[in-house]
Amino acid sequence: IAGETQEYPTFHDGAEAQKVVDAVEDAVRERRWVVLRK
């Protein structure tokens, strides 16, 4: 492996994925679209 790329998810990746999961749960519970921001 010659580059500096990571081949596995980081804590930050997991935290970002959790934001999406939380937004989906909010959308289902509140029956509305939820806006995700970076």
C-alpha positions in Angstrom: 0.0 0.0 0.0 1.8 3.1 -1.2 -0.6 5.8 -0.3 -1.9 7.5 2.8 -5.4 6.3 2.4 -7.3 4.6 5.2 -8.8 1.2 4.5 -11.2 1.3 7.5 -13.8 3.7 9.0 -12.7 6.1 11.7 -14.6 7.3 14.7 -15.5 10.5 12.7 -17.0 8.3 10.0 -19.1 6.5 12.6 -20.2 9.8 14.1 -21.3 11.1 10.7 -23.2 7.9 10.0 -25.0 8.2 13.4 -26.2 11.7 12.5 -27.9 10.1 9.4 -29.5 7.4 11.5 -30.7 9.9 14.1 -32.2 12.1 11.3 -34.0 9.1 9.8 -35.5 8.2 13.2 -36.6 11.8 13.7 -38.2 11.9 10.3 -40.1 8.7 10.9 -41.3 9.8 14.4 -42.2 13.4 13.3 -43.5 12.4 9.8 -41.5 15.2 8.1 -38.3 15.7 6.2 -35.2 16.4 8.2 -32.4 18.5 6.8 -28.8 17.3 7.3 -26.0 19.8 7.5 -22.3 19.2 7.4 
